[in-house]
Amino acid sequence: MAQAAAHTDTQQHPIRLYLVVWLWLFILSACSYLVDYFGLVGYLRWSLILLFMMLKAGLIVAVFMHMAWERLALTYAILVPPLVLMVFVGIMVLESNYTLFSRLAFFVAGS
Amino acid sequence: MNEAAPSTLNTKVGQAPGWRGMVADWSSDQQAFKNVSWGKAMMWVFLLSDTFIFGTFLISYMTVRMSTTVPWPNPSEVFALEIAGHHLPLILIAIMTFVLISSSGTMAMAVNFGYRRDRRKTAILMLLTALLGAAFVGMQAFEWSKLIAEGVRPWGNPWGAEQFGSSFFMITGFHGTHVTIGVIFLIIIARKVWRGDFDDGRRGFFTSRKGRYEVVEITGLYWHFVDLVWVFIFALFYLW
């Protein structure tokens, strides 16, 4: 069972670890729902939503997907490329602001 | 697969810590991902590509939402439901979120029991995961019918910016498709686990190869990814 031996590091975790992470995911989801329920607005709302989102995503990837126990070669190969999406977001924010400016300046006046 | 597995895959490869170890892995001969089977590595690469697909969907949603001069419909109100006389904002989406997170929890435990060779518990937990996934798709179908009945179309809706409909149907539709495929995938693998395919070395119908319990973890990776995408959709589409 050489194959099994290669994965001994992934079968050591007690079930309790998964239950704790599960509980935290529930709490964080409940918190993000409450943000909407209490109608928080502005920067407080956005920062809380993004915070809870990143915490949940981190827990799922690190524990449920076992990324915390993978070798760094794989971890970096998978987690670094999505960071370029942040650059894409930046580019599209500039583009949307320009589009919005053009629409407001040239098209909205008549409607 | 067992007989063909290269010996480097199985022997404990020495692991230099940190950055130095990663450079050593990447610059080594033949195989960059030591101790990671091809199946798992390929699932991760697929998930990475899927990340870019959902990433571009969410970015295009951000772009149309930021650039429209018409007010965006308030998702909190659009997805509100009347339950027992109470007006609850976004309640269905919250329930869907909890259902999907629960399915991720049961999946994580299925993977754990898979590595402990506990056939029964693994199969039951995988089927429970599939059931929760199916419930999620069912609620999504309800949500879609409700919105369509209220007049939401990809080209317009009664409450504001027309792009709301197209973004909604595109993003949640693609995600729902992923969940559906995941449910089918889970049922197939759960059946194999239940039958003991990975214990008695029965060859697969399609690949004619012997499977391993690792496929439970690979299925789990896909399933957790579906949950992960929902985390982003929930935050960026429904709560923003």
HADDOCK unambig.tbl for C-alpha pairs under 7 A between the chains (distance, minus, plus):
assign (segid A and resid 2 and name CA) (segid B and resid 10 and name CA) 5.93 0.50 0.50
assign (segid A and resid 3 and name CA) (segid B and resid 10 and name CA) 6.37 0.50 0.50
assign (segid A and resid 6 and name CA) (segid B and resid 10 and name CA) 5.46 0.50 0.50
assign (segid A and resid 6 and name CA) (segid B and resid 35 and name CA) 6.33 0.50 0.50
assign (segid A and resid 11 and name CA) (segid B and resid 112 and name CA) 5.98 0.50 0.50
assign (segid A and resid 11 and name CA) (segid B and resid 115 and name CA) 5.61 0.50 0.50
assign (segid A and resid 11 and name CA) (segid B and resid 116 and name CA) 6.92 0.50 0.50
assign (segid A and resid 15 and name CA) (segid B and resid 109 and name CA) 6.62 0.50 0.50
assign (segid A and resid 18 and name CA) (segid B and resid 105 and name CA) 6.74 0.50 0.50
assign (segid A and resid 18 and name CA) (segid B and resid 108 and name CA) 6.76 0.50 0.50
assign (segid A and resid 18 and name CA) (segid B and resid 109 and name CA) 6.91 0.50 0.50
assign (segid A and resid 22 and name CA) (segid B and resid 105 and name CA) 5.69 0.50 0.50
assign (segid A and resid 26 and name CA) (segid B and resid 98 and name CA) 6.80 0.50 0.50
assign (segid A and resid 33 and name CA) (segid B and resid 94 and name CA) 6.62 0.50 0.50
assign (segid A and resid 36 and name CA) (segid B and resid 239 and name CA) 6.47 0.50 0.50
assign (segid A and resid 37 and name CA) (segid B and resid 89 and name CA) 6.58 0.50 0.50
assign (segid A and resid 46 and name CA) (segid B and resid 240 and name CA) 6.97 0.50 0.50
assign (segid A and resid 49 and name CA) (segid B and resid 235 and name CA) 6.06 0.50 0.50
assign (segid A and resid 53 and name CA) (segid B and resid 231 and name CA) 6.25 0.50 0.50
assign (segid A and resid 53 and name CA) (segid B and resid 232 and name CA) 6.53 0.50 0.50
assign (segid A and resid 53 and name CA) (segid B and resid 235 and name CA) 6.29 0.50 0.50
assign (segid A and resid 57 and name CA) (segid B and resid 228 and name CA) 5.92 0.50 0.50
assign (segid A and resid 57 and name CA) (segid B and resid 231 and name CA) 6.82 0.50 0.50
assign (segid A and resid 60 and name CA) (segid B and resid 224 and name CA) 6.89 0.50 0.50
assign (segid A and resid 60 and name CA) (segid B and resid 228 and name CA) 6.80 0.50 0.50
assign (segid A and resid 64 and name CA) (segid B and resid 108 and name CA) 5.71 0.50 0.50
assign (segid A and resid 64 and name CA) (segid B and resid 224 and name CA) 6.93 0.50 0.50
assign (segid A and resid 65 and name CA) (segid B and resid 221 and name CA) 5.65 0.50 0.50
assign (segid A and resid 65 and name CA) (segid B and resid 224 and name CA) 6.69 0.50 0.50
assign (segid A and resid 72 and name CA) (segid B and resid 22 and name CA) 5.56 0.50 0.50
assign (segid A and resid 73 and name CA) (segid B and resid 22 and name CA) 4.84 0.50 0.50
assign (segid A and resid 73 and name CA) (segid B and resid 25 and name CA) 6.30 0.50 0.50
assign (segid A and resid 73 and name CA) (segid B and resid 26 and name CA) 6.62 0.50 0.50
assign (segid A and resid 73 and name CA) (segid B and resid 33 and name CA) 6.24 0.50 0.50
assign (segid A and resid 74 and name CA) (segid B and resid 33 and name CA) 6.00 0.50 0.50
assign (segid A and resid 78 and name CA) (segid B and resid 44 and name CA) 6.98 0.50 0.50
assign (segid A and resid 78 and name CA) (segid B and resid 48 and name CA) 6.32 0.50 0.50
assign (segid A and resid 85 and name CA) (segid B and resid 55 and name CA) 6.88 0.50 0.50
assign (segid A and resid 89 and name CA) (segid B and resid 59 and name CA) 6.25 0.50 0.50
assign (segid A and resid 92 and name CA) (segid B and resid 63 and name CA) 6.18 0.50 0.50
assign (segid A and resid 93 and name CA) (segid B and resid 63 and name CA) 6.78 0.50 0.50
assign (segid A and resid 96 and name CA) (segid B and resid 63 and name CA) 5.47 0.50 0.50
assign (segid A and resid 96 and name CA) (segid B and resid 66 and name CA) 5.80 0.50 0.50
assign (segid A and resid 96 and name CA) (segid B and resid 67 and name CA) 4.76 0.50 0.50
assign (segid A and resid 97 and name CA) (segid B and resid 67 and name CA) 6.28 0.50 0.50
assign (segid A and resid 99 and name CA) (segid B and resid 67 and name CA) 5.72 0.50 0.50
assign (segid A and resid 100 and name CA) (segid B and resid 67 and name CA) 4.44 0.50 0.50
assign (segid A and resid 100 and name CA) (segid B and resid 68 and name CA) 6.36 0.50 0.50
assign (segid A and resid 100 and name CA) (segid B and resid 69 and name CA) 6.78 0.50 0.50
